[in-house]
Amino acid sequence: GRLNADNARFLLLAVLIVLYMLCGAAVFSAIELPTEREAKERWEERLENFTRRHNLSRAELRHFLREYEEANVAGIRVDDIRPRWDFTGAFYFVGTVVSTIGFGMTTPATVGGKIFLIFYGLIGCAGTILFFNLFLERLITVIAYVMKSCHERQLRRKGVLPHDGRRGSGTSEVDSLAGWKPSVYYVMLILCVASLIISCCASAMYTPIEGWSYFDSLYFCFVAFSTIGFGDLVSSQNIRYESQGLYRFGNFVFILMGVCCIYSLFNVISIVIKQSINWILKKLACKCCHRCQRRLFHSRRNVVMPGNVRSRRNISIETDAVNESDTDGRRLSGEMISMRDFLASNKVSLAIMQKQLSETANGYPRQMSSNSKQNGFSGGVGALAIMNNRLAETSVDR
């Protein structure tokens, strides 16, 4: 059934994510571990030379370094940097909080600040995610409209559509164009190009002003725009810049545009991953179909037969869909109801609950098209549902 298919997709996705994480951990460990060991050896050597030169004990020096680490958490650095908690610094901090970037260069040190951050971040992150979802909806609308306009222009250039827009001999082509939808792969390509352009332009600004290399600037753009926010590179942290106001405004605009584009790109890529998972499950189902049928045949031969349990069941409109299912076909043979059949008999009520949840979240009853019913992840709530609905419902008039 549908629930079994969704569970299969969920389990397959979980397995693929775990395998992806294991492979990533192996690659990063192989690349970064030798450098970490070399840095540790150099640090131990410098620490030994320093204690010997200044006649200090290792314990005293380590105690001093721990005190500096505590000061570092509070925002104290060796180089002169701007105050962490003046108004501009605090505004930069709350921007990293609500955007879920969280660079970590500034963190609240007081109990009151930590408590306030919990409630402030709860509302701020939820509101910002809602803003990203609405931005994604409008971005997909614009992209789909532009792509459809280009498609219409191409058809007119080929003579398939009339230039004045009236329906003539190309009525069938116009009707087919009304149901035309942009490919998710073209949308992904457009968002990739837009994200790359924003990152390159932002890196061209960061390189001379922050003193980073161009590659480090690109690395910072991805870490910041994807809201990973390691904090090893953070922009706009020095006390003084040339054209400081203009730079901070440009930094804010680039981060906002980059986060919106990368967030939209992530959601499009998630649709491609979903399609890949559906393809894998379809291939696995084709291979296991005959094997499962043989197992089902052997399992039916050894079932306890208590009598006809279906004779006293009343049939209603809500159970018609269940009556036509495979599970009821098994009950007609007089077999004892299993746990799987019991869950299948409640499938209609679960579907009604999901439908009500979706209508409540969207604010209106949604009409499901035939295409959306075939989508394994349709009917959801959130950015993925917005993406699916926008790609499915965009028309020429929009």
Buried (B, 14 or more C-beta within 10 A) or exposed (E): BEEEEEEBBEEBBEEBEEEEEEEEEEEEEEEEEEEEEEEEEEEEEEBEEEBEEEEBEEEEBEEEEEEEEEEEEEBEEEEEBBEBBEEEBEEBBBBBBBBBBBBEBBBBEEEEEEEEBEEBBEEBBEEBBEBBBEBBBEBBBEBBBEBBEEBBEEBBEEEBBBEEEEEEEBEEBBEEBEEBBBEBEEBBEBBBEBBEEBBEBBBEBBBEBBEBEEEBBBBBBEBBBBBEBBBEBBBBBBEEBEEBEEBBEBBBEBBBBBBBBBBBBBBBBBBEEBBEBBEBBEEEEEEEEEEEEEEEEEEEEEEEEEEEEBEEEEEEEEBEEBBEBEBBEBBEEBBEBBEEBEBBBEBBEEBEEBBEEBEEEEEEEBEBBEEBEEBBBBBBBEBBBBBBBBBBBBEBEE
